[in-house]
Amino acid sequence: MSSSGPLAGIRVVDLTAMVMGPYCTQILADMGADVVKVEPPAGDDTRYVSVGPAPGLSGVFVNVNRGKRSVVLDLRSDKGRAALRALIAGADVFIHSMRAKAITKLGFGYDDVAAMNPSIVYTNCYGYGRRGPDRDRPAYDDTIQAECGLPAVQAALTGEANYVATIVADKVAGLTAVYATTMALFHRERTGEGQEVEVAMFETMASFMLVEHANGAMFDPPLGPAMYHRTVAPNRKPYRTKDGYISALIYNDRHWASFIDSVQPVWATERYATLTARAAEIDTVYSLVAQTMTERTTEEWLTLFVELEIPAAPLNSPQALFDNEQLNAVGFFETVPTAQGPVRMPGVPTWFSRTPGRIAGPTPELGADTEAVLAELGLAEVESR
């Protein structure tokens, strides 16, 4: 287990499943926390959703549960609940993704857990916040994307409603759970007080979407609809070049001036001279640039944009990231030995000068650490299957 990260010495009791909660606790583990993943006898469903080197070790599961210890407990049994209570007594964080009624019925709502360990940070990962009428609704990434407006802005861009091709709601909510949990730990460090934290996918994604799309709707009276027009301009898409595609954003006035001076001097008119003017006709600007981009190869454009200090990039596939020069130069990938063979995992994206994080270890097979963890608590192995 990793012990050099900023969370070294923190123990997390993790009752989350799928992606939102496990992504949060994977980051905590990479930052040095001892994460004990408590699973039901059948295991987290994500163990079985994609390819993997062995049953119960799908690629998605392996990536978001690395470095944790797996303990199987049947929380419907008295012994299973007693073992969980013993785990909670020595923990710093308790985090779950069960519905409020279900976790409370088991006897592990916040009031119950705080009575066992008053200084604990208790993090709820929900679909919808408990103070609203939707608190008991089930939620998955697709439904949250729909409800927060992502397919609607995709439709404004492409003409057809689509989900974003990544589980963005799960991951953004997981990152939010990381900062919420660590902020509560910081408060406890200063005051000794534990507290309850709630992170809801819908509210998280509503906040995420409205960063730019709140726009004119924020004001009273409204100055326009809730939409940031640059991101939904129909011609906002990768540019086709002579031999492929490229992404480039000729955005501020310096970028624009250097681009037209080098490529299209005829565009040096007041109509497009300022960011404000270009923003008012952003789709026209995108269209003009698109026509010009077909005149050179991708490599020729990349060379020019580097020279002009204009942000630009080739279009990569996820597969190409494994051979990316930048990622390999910074040591982003780590090869972790496992019982099934080496696994090349995406690593820690942050850097600390004194307390660096790192992949905490391989992903546990279901229940692999039950005996050892219960022994640490002075308990015999409980009936879990």
C-alpha positions as CSV (number, residue, x, y, z in Angstrom):
1,M,0.0,0.0,0.0
2,S,1.1,3.5,-0.8
3,S,2.1,5.5,2.3
4,S,3.9,8.6,0.9
5,G,0.9,10.6,-0.3
6,P,-0.7,13.5,1.6
7,L,-3.5,11.2,2.9
8,A,-1.1,8.6,4.4
9,G,-2.5,7.4,7.7
10,I,-6.1,8.0,6.8
11,R,-8.4,5.0,6.8
12,V,-11.5,5.0,4.5
13,V,-14.3,2.5,4.8
14,D,-15.8,2.4,1.3
15,L,-19.3,1.1,0.7
16,T,-19.5,2.6,-2.8
17,A,-20.1,0.7,-6.1
18,M,-20.2,1.4,-9.8
19,V,-18.0,4.4,-10.7
20,M,-18.9,7.7,-8.9
21,G,-17.9,6.6,-5.4
22,P,-15.1,4.1,-6.4
23,Y,-13.4,6.8,-8.6
24,C,-13.4,9.1,-5.5
25,T,-11.9,6.4,-3.3
26,Q,-9.4,5.3,-5.9
27,I,-8.0,8.9,-5.8
28,L,-7.9,8.8,-2.0
29,A,-6.0,5.5,-2.2
30,D,-3.6,6.9,-4.7
31,M,-3.0,9.8,-2.3
32,G,-2.0,7.4,0.4
33,A,-5.2,6.5,2.2
34,D,-5.9,2.9,3.3
35,V,-9.2,2.2,1.6
36,V,-11.1,-0.8,2.7
37,K,-13.7,-1.7,0.1
38,V,-16.7,-3.5,1.7
39,E,-18.5,-5.6,-0.9
40,P,-21.6,-7.8,-0.7
41,P,-21.1,-11.5,-1.4
42,A,-21.8,-11.0,-5.2
43,G,-19.3,-8.1,-5.4
44,D,-19.6,-4.7,-7.0
45,D,-21.5,-5.0,-10.3
46,T,-18.7,-3.1,-12.0
47,R,-16.5,-6.2,-11.6
48,Y,-18.4,-7.7,-14.5
49,V,-19.1,-4.9,-17.0
50,S,-16.2,-5.2,-19.4
51,V,-13.2,-7.4,-20.4
52,G,-10.6,-8.3,-17.9
53,P,-7.9,-10.9,-17.2
54,A,-10.0,-12.9,-14.8
55,P,-13.7,-13.1,-13.8
56,G,-14.6,-10.2,-11.6
57,L,-11.8,-8.0,-12.7
58,S,-13.2,-6.0,-15.6
59,G,-11.0,-3.2,-17.0
60,V,-13.3,-0.5,-15.6
61,F,-13.4,-2.1,-12.1
62,V,-9.6,-2.6,-12.1
63,N,-8.9,1.0,-12.9
64,V,-11.2,2.6,-10.2
65,N,-10.5,0.1,-7.4
66,R,-6.7,-0.3,-7.5
67,G,-4.8,-0.2,-4.3
68,K,-7.9,-0.9,-2.1
69,R,-8.5,-3.9,0.1
70,S,-11.6,-6.0,-0.5
71,V,-13.6,-7.2,2.4
72,V,-16.8,-9.2,1.8
73,L,-19.5,-8.7,4.4
74,D,-23.1,-9.7,4.3
75,L,-24.7,-6.7,5.9
76,R,-28.0,-8.5,6.2
77,S,-26.4,-10.7,8.9
78,D,-25.7,-9.7,12.5
79,K,-22.0,-10.7,12.2
80,G,-21.6,-8.7,9.0
81,R,-23.0,-5.6,10.6
82,A,-20.9,-6.1,13.7
83,A,-17.7,-6.4,11.6
84,L,-18.6,-3.1,9.8
85,R,-19.1,-1.4,13.1
86,A,-15.7,-2.5,14.2
87,L,-14.2,-1.1,11.0
88,I,-16.0,2.2,11.5
89,A,-14.7,2.6,15.0
90,G,-11.1,3.0,13.7
91,A,-11.9,4.9,10.5
92,D,-11.4,8.5,9.4
93,V,-13.9,8.4,6.5
94,F,-17.0,6.4,5.8
95,I,-18.3,6.7,2.3
96,H,-21.3,5.0,0.6
97,S,-23.5,5.1,-2.5
98,M,-26.6,3.4,-1.2
99,R,-29.9,5.2,-1.1
100,A,-30.6,7.0,2.1
101,K,-33.5,4.7,3.2
102,A,-31.4,1.5,2.6
103,I,-28.3,2.6,4.5
104,T,-30.4,3.9,7.4
105,K,-32.4,0.6,7.5
106,L,-29.1,-1.3,7.8
107,G,-28.2,0.9,10.8
108,F,-25.4,2.9,9.2
109,G,-27.0,6.3,8.6
110,Y,-25.0,9.3,9.7
111,D,-26.4,9.5,13.2
112,D,-25.7,5.8,13.8
113,V,-22.1,6.0,12.5
114,A,-21.4,9.3,14.3
115,A,-22.5,7.6,17.6
116,M,-19.8,5.0,16.9
117,N,-17.2,7.5,15.9
118,P,-18.0,11.1,16.4
119,S,-14.9,12.5,14.5
120,I,-15.6,10.5,11.3
121,V,-16.2,12.2,8.0
122,Y,-19.3,10.6,6.5
123,T,-19.8,11.1,2.8
124,N,-23.0,10.3,1.0
125,C,-22.8,9.7,-2.8
126,Y,-26.4,10.1,-4.2
127,G,-28.1,10.6,-7.5
128,Y,-30.2,13.5,-6.1
129,G,-29.9,15.5,-2.9
130,R,-32.0,14.5,0.0
131,R,-33.6,17.9,0.5
132,G,-35.5,17.7,-2.8
133,P,-38.5,15.7,-4.1
134,D,-36.3,13.5,-6.3
135,R,-34.2,12.1,-3.4
136,D,-35.4,8.5,-3.8
137,R,-35.1,8.3,-7.6
138,P,-32.4,6.0,-9.0
139,A,-29.7,7.6,-11.1
140,Y,-27.1,6.5,-13.7
141,D,-24.8,8.5,-15.8
142,D,-27.1,8.6,-18.9
143,T,-30.1,9.8,-17.0
144,I,-28.1,12.5,-15.2
145,Q,-26.6,13.6,-18.5
146,A,-30.1,14.0,-19.8
147,E,-31.5,15.8,-16.9
148,C,-28.6,18.3,-16.6
149,G,-28.9,19.4,-20.2
150,L,-25.9,17.7,-21.9
151,P,-27.9,16.1,-24.7
152,A,-29.7,19.4,-25.3
153,V,-26.5,21.3,-25.8
154,Q,-25.2,18.4,-28.0
155,A,-28.3,18.8,-30.1
156,A,-27.8,22.5,-30.4
157,L,-24.3,21.7,-31.7
158,T,-24.9,18.7,-34.0
159,G,-28.7,18.8,-34.6
160,E,-29.3,15.6,-32.7
161,A,-29.5,14.8,-29.0
162,N,-26.6,12.6,-27.9
163,Y,-24.9,11.6,-24.7
164,V,-21.3,12.6,-24.4
165,A,-19.2,9.5,-25.1
166,T,-17.8,9.2,-21.6
167,I,-19.4,8.7,-18.2
168,V,-18.9,12.3,-17.4
169,A,-21.5,12.6,-14.7
170,D,-20.1,9.7,-12.7
171,K,-16.5,11.1,-13.0
172,V,-17.3,14.8,-12.3
173,A,-19.4,13.7,-9.3
174,G,-16.5,11.4,-8.1
175,L,-14.1,14.3,-8.3
176,T,-16.5,16.5,-6.4
177,A,-16.7,13.8,-3.7
178,V,-12.9,13.9,-3.4
179,Y,-12.7,17.6,-2.7
180,A,-15.8,17.5,-0.5
181,T,-14.4,14.7,1.6
182,T,-10.9,16.2,1.9
183,M,-12.3,19.6,2.8
184,A,-14.2,17.9,5.6
185,L,-11.0,16.2,6.7
186,F,-9.3,19.6,6.7
187,H,-12.0,21.0,8.9
188,R,-11.6,18.1,11.3
189,E,-7.8,18.6,11.3
190,R,-8.4,22.2,12.6
191,T,-11.3,21.5,15.0
192,G,-11.5,17.8,15.7
193,E,-15.1,17.8,14.4
194,G,-16.4,15.2,12.1
195,Q,-19.4,15.9,9.9
196,E,-21.7,14.6,7.2
197,V,-21.1,15.4,3.6
198,E,-23.5,14.9,0.7
199,V,-22.5,14.8,-3.0
200,A,-25.4,14.4,-5.5
201,M,-24.8,13.6,-9.2
202,F,-27.6,15.8,-10.4
203,E,-26.7,18.9,-8.4
204,T,-23.0,18.4,-9.2
205,M,-23.7,18.2,-13.0
206,A,-26.1,21.1,-12.9
207,S,-23.3,23.2,-11.4
208,F,-20.9,21.9,-13.9
209,M,-23.1,22.6,-16.9
210,L,-24.1,26.1,-15.7
211,V,-20.5,27.3,-15.4
212,E,-20.7,28.7,-18.9
213,H,-24.3,27.9,-19.9
214,A,-26.0,30.0,-17.2
215,N,-24.8,33.0,-19.2
216,G,-27.6,35.6,-19.7
217,A,-30.2,33.6,-17.7
218,M,-28.4,34.5,-14.5
219,F,-29.4,38.2,-14.6
220,D,-32.7,39.9,-13.6
221,P,-34.1,40.6,-16.0
222,P,-32.6,37.9,-18.2
223,L,-30.2,39.1,-20.9
224,G,-30.5,35.9,-22.9
225,P,-31.1,32.2,-22.7
226,A,-29.1,29.7,-20.6
227,M,-26.6,28.9,-23.4
228,Y,-23.0,29.8,-24.2
229,H,-23.2,30.2,-27.9
230,R,-19.5,29.5,-28.7
231,T,-19.7,26.0,-27.5
232,V,-22.8,25.2,-29.6
233,A,-21.8,26.9,-32.8
234,P,-22.5,24.3,-35.6
235,N,-19.0,24.9,-37.1
236,R,-17.3,24.3,-33.7
237,K,-15.7,21.0,-34.5
238,P,-12.3,19.7,-35.5
239,Y,-11.0,21.2,-38.7
240,R,-10.5,19.0,-41.8
241,T,-7.0,19.5,-43.2
242,K,-5.5,18.3,-46.4
243,D,-4.7,14.9,-44.9
244,G,-6.7,14.5,-41.7
245,Y,-8.1,16.7,-38.9
246,I,-6.8,19.1,-36.3
247,S,-8.1,21.0,-33.3
248,A,-7.1,24.6,-33.0
249,L,-8.6,27.6,-31.1
250,I,-7.6,30.9,-32.6
251,Y,-9.2,32.7,-29.7
252,N,-7.8,36.0,-28.3
253,D,-6.8,39.0,-30.3
254,R,-3.1,38.2,-30.3
255,H,-3.9,34.7,-31.7
256,W,-6.2,36.2,-34.3
257,A,-3.7,38.9,-35.4
258,S,-0.8,36.5,-35.8
259,F,-3.0,33.9,-37.7
260,I,-4.4,36.3,-40.2
261,D,-1.0,38.0,-40.7
262,S,0.6,34.6,-41.5
263,V,-2.3,33.0,-43.4
264,Q,-5.1,35.3,-44.4
265,P,-4.2,39.1,-44.4
266,V,-7.5,39.9,-46.2
267,W,-9.3,39.1,-42.9
268,A,-7.6,42.1,-41.3
269,T,-10.9,44.1,-41.0
270,E,-12.7,45.7,-38.2
271,R,-15.5,43.1,-38.6
272,Y,-13.3,40.4,-36.9
273,A,-10.7,42.6,-35.2
274,T,-11.7,42.1,-31.6
275,L,-12.7,39.1,-29.4
276,T,-16.1,40.8,-28.9
277,A,-16.7,41.2,-32.6
278,R,-15.7,37.6,-33.4
279,A,-17.8,36.3,-30.5
280,A,-20.8,38.0,-32.1
281,E,-20.2,36.1,-35.4
282,I,-18.5,33.0,-33.9
283,D,-20.0,30.5,-36.3
284,T,-19.0,32.6,-39.3
285,V,-15.4,32.8,-38.0
286,Y,-15.3,29.0,-37.5
287,S,-16.5,28.5,-41.0
288,L,-13.9,30.9,-42.5
289,V,-11.1,29.2,-40.6
290,A,-12.4,25.7,-41.7
291,Q,-12.2,26.7,-45.4
292,T,-8.6,27.7,-45.0
293,M,-7.5,24.7,-43.0
294,T,-8.0,22.4,-45.9
295,E,-5.1,24.0,-47.7
296,R,-2.3,22.4,-45.6
297,T,-1.6,19.1,-44.0
298,T,-2.1,18.5,-40.3
299,E,1.6,18.5,-39.6
300,E,2.1,21.8,-41.5
301,W,-0.6,23.4,-39.4
302,L,0.8,22.0,-36.2
303,T,4.2,23.4,-37.0
304,L,2.8,26.9,-37.8
305,F,0.6,26.9,-34.7
306,V,3.6,26.0,-32.5
307,E,5.5,28.9,-34.0
308,L,2.5,31.3,-33.5
309,E,1.8,30.0,-30.0
310,I,-1.8,29.2,-30.9
311,P,-3.3,26.3,-29.0
312,A,-3.6,23.3,-31.3
313,A,-3.5,19.5,-31.1
314,P,-3.9,16.5,-33.3
315,L,-7.0,14.3,-32.9
316,N,-6.0,11.3,-30.7
317,S,-7.9,8.2,-29.9
318,P,-8.0,6.8,-26.3
319,Q,-5.7,4.1,-27.6
320,A,-3.1,6.7,-28.8
321,L,-2.8,8.0,-25.2
322,F,-0.8,4.9,-24.2
323,D,2.0,6.0,-26.7
324,N,1.7,9.8,-26.0
325,E,5.1,11.4,-25.7
326,Q,4.0,14.0,-23.1
327,L,2.3,11.4,-20.9
328,N,5.2,9.0,-21.1
329,A,7.7,11.8,-20.4
330,V,6.0,12.8,-17.1
331,G,5.7,9.1,-16.1
332,F,1.9,9.2,-16.2
333,F,1.5,5.4,-16.7
334,E,2.6,2.9,-14.1
335,T,2.9,-0.8,-14.7
336,V,1.6,-2.7,-11.7
337,P,2.4,-6.4,-11.2
338,T,-0.7,-8.5,-10.4
339,A,-1.5,-12.2,-10.1
340,Q,-2.9,-12.1,-13.6
341,G,0.2,-10.3,-15.1
342,P,1.4,-6.7,-15.4
343,V,-1.3,-4.0,-15.8
344,R,-0.3,-0.6,-17.3
345,M,-2.5,1.8,-15.4
346,P,-3.2,5.5,-16.0
347,G,-1.5,7.1,-13.1
348,V,-1.8,10.1,-10.7
349,P,-2.4,13.3,-12.7
350,T,-1.2,15.6,-9.9
351,W,2.3,16.3,-8.6
352,F,3.4,17.1,-5.0
353,S,6.9,18.1,-4.2
354,R,6.9,16.6,-0.7
355,T,4.0,14.0,-0.5
356,P,3.6,12.5,-4.0
357,G,0.8,10.1,-4.7
358,R,1.2,7.0,-6.7
359,I,-0.9,3.9,-7.6
360,A,-1.4,2.3,-4.3
361,G,-1.2,-1.3,-5.6
362,P,-3.1,-3.9,-7.7
363,T,-6.9,-4.3,-7.7
364,P,-8.1,-6.8,-5.2
365,E,-10.0,-9.9,-6.1
366,L,-13.4,-10.2,-4.4
367,G,-12.9,-10.7,-0.7
368,A,-9.2,-11.1,-1.0
369,D,-8.5,-9.1,2.2
370,T,-11.5,-10.2,4.4
371,E,-9.5,-12.5,6.7
372,A,-6.5,-10.1,7.1
373,V,-8.7,-7.0,7.8
374,L,-10.9,-8.8,10.3
375,A,-7.8,-10.2,12.0
376,E,-6.6,-6.6,12.4
377,L,-9.9,-5.9,14.2
378,G,-9.5,-9.0,16.4
379,L,-12.5,-10.7,14.7
380,A,-12.8,-14.2,13.2
381,E,-13.9,-14.4,9.6
382,V,-17.7,-13.8,9.3
383,E,-20.1,-15.7,7.2
384,S,-20.1,-13.7,4.0
385,R,-21.3,-16.1,1.3
